[in-house]
Amino acid sequence: MESLETELARARDLDIRVLADAIESIGFECTRCGACCTSEADEPHTATVFPDEVRELESETRDWRDVARPMPYGLDEAGEGETFEWALQTDGCGDCTFYTEDEAGMGTCTVHDERPLICRTYPFSVALGGTSQPMGEAVDSEGMVRAHECEGLGRDISRADAEELAGALKERAVRELEEAIGVRENYRPVEGSTVVHDSEGPKRPDGREIGDTTNRGDTDE
Ligand code: SF4
């Protein structure tokens, strides 16, 4: 694989119009089935969220832990160990904490306008090393764009929607690579039962930086 810096340069060079052409060619319309927001095969939902996206979703009534949890990959069964990403928080059923269904059973995102880039761009990814390929292998591809399993694929999409999606897809690729580089540069081994190493440094599961003296009013872990 090329270095993360090389892939980041390639991501920054992506042409949104070309990405939009590929998305138009593949086709997509969200059917609001909720498959990308809910648990699958008894596995809790896992969708990567960047630290600044977590902060954007925090509010007076929602703290860090209400928005995100340590990505379980790399943690043991007790949830202890080191991990390198945050995942959107899940509810008791393993669904995204922001997912709900209306009376007609249609899936709804309660933070739709602020939803993270991973949600804005599902079911697409770009073919660059160091970027995420959500929900397994691609089922379709066109140029640099890959499409992952989703019942909305193949449906007509307007040019405006394709360009908006393409812009978000490029932004996500850039951000994922910047995040990966930040994780590598700010990694330092620390004591603790559960540590999330994100691009800002090691953190506790409540989002506090380890070594940060700011008292957010919580106890350690
Ligand atoms: S934030 Fe919204 S779009 Fe993203 S997984 Fe949760 S419910 Fe779905």
Residues whose N, C-alpha, C, O or C-beta is under 5 A from the ligand:
A	BS01	SF4	C36 C37 C96 F98 Y99 T108 C109 R115 C119
